[in-house]
Amino acid sequence: MGDVDDRVRAAMRAVDRRGFLPRGQRRLAGSDQAVLIGHGATCSQPSTVETMLTMLAPRPGDRCLDVGAGSGWTTALLAHLVAPGGSVVGVEIEPALVGSARANLVAAGYPDVRVTQADPDRLGLPGEAPFDRILVSAEARELPHELLAQLTDGGLMVVPVRGDLLAVDARGDVLDRHGTYSFVRLRDGARDRARRGRRSGR
């Protein structure tokens, strides 16, 4: 893991968090805390992001999916880690954040890294699967099997589930676990509507 640790630390030095924060919050870029970026979202604290990326262990040439791209900071970090030869696409459910993440990535020198609007009725990007690595920066109530199905054989996903950071393979086997963490909730429109329907008796 030493090589992974070194590569992740190098990526975090290379990709300045300041450029991915709202102008009024940039003074907090160097602090180890989550920072509000608007629309109920945060830019996760650097120590948490470092742990997640180390667990994920993205390699040069990997195809990566960044679920809950937010400001685009983790998307840029992944792009740095999978170069040369890799690719990253981020998905974000809040339209205003999609626009700001795209602008942040261009300004940071990653014009070819995509952030796309998430489909509220499904998780991830099944039409572009499979991915070697999936990073989820929002907390799930349970392991999101819809995302597991988008992994390659031998792929890996890091996702917070009820406070624990889990690294899981395509079969859903937990390979690593760290706790306890707090994230904004992973929104799955279809599942949320089904729950509301059950509560209302429909």
N, C-alpha and C positions, 0 to 999 in steps of 0.2 A: 504493500500500500504506500510505501515511501514515495515512489515515483508519482502516484496519483496525488498524494498530498502536495508535492512540490508543484505539479502542473496546475492544480486548483489554486494554490496560493499565487502562482505567477499570473494566472488569468485574472484574479481579483485585483492584483496590482495594475494590470494592463488596462482593465475596463473601469474607468472612473465612474463611481456611483453618482457623483454630483450631476453629471449630465443627464441622469434619468430621474431626477427629482424636480418637482415644481420649484420655480425660482425662489419662492418664499421659504422653502424647506431645505435649500441647498447647504445652509450652514450646518445641518445635521448629517451631512454625507459621511463624515468620518466617525460618527458615533455608532456604537453597537446597539442599535435599537431599530425597531420597525418604524417607518416614516409614512405618514398619511400622504396619499397621492390623489385623493379625491374619489368620489363615487363609491365610498365605502371600502376602498381598496388601500392596501399598504405595500410599500417596498420593504420586503423582509429584512431583518437585521443581518448584517454580514456574517456573523458567526453561524447563524442558522443556514444561510445559503452555502457557506463553506462546507458544513456538515452534509447537506443534501447532495452537493456536487461530488464530494468525496465518496459518499455511498453509491452514487450513480456511476462514477468512474467512466465518463464518456471518453472515447478514444478517437484519434484522427481517422477520418473516413466514415464515422458513424452518421446515420440519419436519426435526428432527434426531434421530438415533439415537446414543446413547452406549453403545458396546460395552465392557464391563468397567467398569461405573460405580463399583465399589469403594465408597468412602465417600460418594459423591454430590457431591463437590466439582466435578468437571468437568461433571456434569449441571447443577448450579446455575449455573456459569459460562456454559454454553450457553444456559440459559434466560434469563439476563440479556442475552446477545448477540442473541437472536432476538426479544426483546420490542421493540415490541408486535406482536401478531398471530401470533407463531410458536409452536411447540410442541416439546417435547423428551420423549423416553422413553429411559430407561436400561435396560440389561439386565446382569445380574450372575449368575454361575453359582453363587456361594457363598451358600446361604440365609441365613446369619447376617449377611452383609454387605448383603443385600437389606433386611433389617429395619432395620439401623442406618442405611443410606443414606436410607431413607424417613423415619426419625425425624430425621435431620440436616437433611433438606430442609424438613420442617415447621418445625423450630426456627429455620431460617435465613430463613423467610418465603416458602417455595416449596411450599405445600401442594398445588398442582395439578399439580406435576411428578411423573411416575410413574417408579418403578424397578420392574422386573418380573423374576421368576425366569427365567433363561435356560434354554432347552430344551437338554439336553446332546447331543442328536442333530442340532442344526442351529445355524447362526450367525445372529445378528441376530434380526429379527422379520419374516420374509417375509410374514406375514399382515397386517401393517400398512404394508408398503411401498407406494409408493416414498417415499424420503426425499431431501431436498435436500442434506443434509450427514450424513456418518457419521464419527464419531470413534472410533478403536479404541485403547484404552489397554492393549494387551497385544500381545506380539510374535508375529507369524506366521512360519512357516517359508517360506511362499510367499504370493504375493498371493491373498487370499481372494475368489475369484470368486463365492462364494455371497453375499457382502456387496455386491460390485459390482452384482449383479443386483437389489439393493434400492435402487439410486440412480435418481433421475429423470434424464431426458436433461438434460444440463447440470449434473448434480449432481457432488459432490466428496467423496472420502473421504481421510482422513489415517490412515495405519496404519504401525506399525513392522514392517519385514520384514528379518530377519537383521541387525539393528543399524542399519539406515537408516530414517529417517522419510521416507515417501513421500506425496505428494499426487497422487492419481490420479483420472481422470474415469471415467465409467460404462463406457467401452470398455477400461479398464485402462491407458490411456496415462499415463505418469509426467509430471506437470507441474512438480513441484518435488521436491527431494531434499535431506535434511540427514542427516549422520551424525557420530559414531557414538553410539547410545543403547542403554541396557539396560532391558528391561521384563520383567515376569513373562510366562510363555508364554500365548499364546492357546489355550485348551482347546477342542477340537472332538471331542466324545465319539465320534461315528460314525467319524471318520477315525482317532482314536487306537485304537479297537477293531480297525479293519481292519489297522492296522500291527502290533498285537500278534498278530492272527491269522496274518499272513504270517510273523512271526518264529517262531511256534510250529508252523508247517507246516499249520495248519488251513485 
